């Protein structure tokens, strides 16, 4: 027992000596090299979200003009057709025969008129020449009428677009107004939606909007405002907006539901480079450099994102230095060595790693 006590005393004395030789404070921590940006207040467009529906820039239901039987169909549906392209033909044997007869009558009357005119007034009277001219005019009118009847039996596309599924078959008897198919011009498309009346003074013709479709979730479809409604709906207190969406790749179709983001007016907001953001679950934080040159972690209320920037609703004040590079090596209270400092505006439009 006495031996154990002696050994413990020796260890205690040795420990005390070591403590006296150690420095009184903790070992100095090496500063972490970082790059910072200055928090700025900036006028940014207020984002308004809405939903809208796509419509063709031109849309029509193609119908028959006469009562007749279908003799040929030249489309199936879903394909693009050109203006003037023949889509279907109706039986027109009788009209074609009448057309041949009318052309023959016109030739005969024209020859008679030419003979009388060439003979001159010495042989043919003025009355005979006038009667011959009237017959030519009547023949021409008759021919034009029959040609119109023949044309009514050839159904053509009134403009270039995507045609819907055909609703007729060869042999079917059509009557005036019978729908053959729908035709939509899809380049460009019209996107119609409504906005609350509070934004009526903040949107203007030519403003750019971004639209998204559930069919193409990763593809934005930018467009410009072409029309703004002239009235406010007294029930919903909204007004109509129409946007033209280019559709060169033909990805969009009339009837699609689109989510729309509109830049309506401008408001002053605090902005930071997007690279300053540290996201952990639902918590958004940044590191701020204090007056003592140490990093302090701040929880922020995150607004919407801009190209290369984020809007901060709360948590950072103007002109504070926020770490945009090197923050992954930081802990709260750690000293920092600022290698570079740039204004937040220099990050706009960039994706800083």
Buried (B, 14 or more C-beta within 10 A) or exposed (E): EEEEEEEEEEEEEEEEEEEEEEEEEEEEEEBBEBBBBBBBEBEBBBBBEBEBEBBBBBBBEBBBBEEBEBBEBEBEEEEEBEEEEBBBBBBBEEBBEBBEEBBEBBEEBBEBBEEBEEEEEEEBEEEBBEEBBEBBEEBBEBBEEBBEBBEBBEBBBEBBBBBBEBBBEEEBEBEEEBEBBBBBBBBBBBBBBBBBEEBBEBBEEEBEBBBBBEEEEEEEBEBBBBEBBEEBEEEEEBBBBBBBBEBEEEEBBBEBEBBBBBBBBEEEBBBBBBBBBBEEEEEBBBBBBEEEEBBBBBEBEBBBEBEBBBBBEEBBEEEBBBBBBBBEEBEEEBBBEBEEEBEBBEBBEEEBE
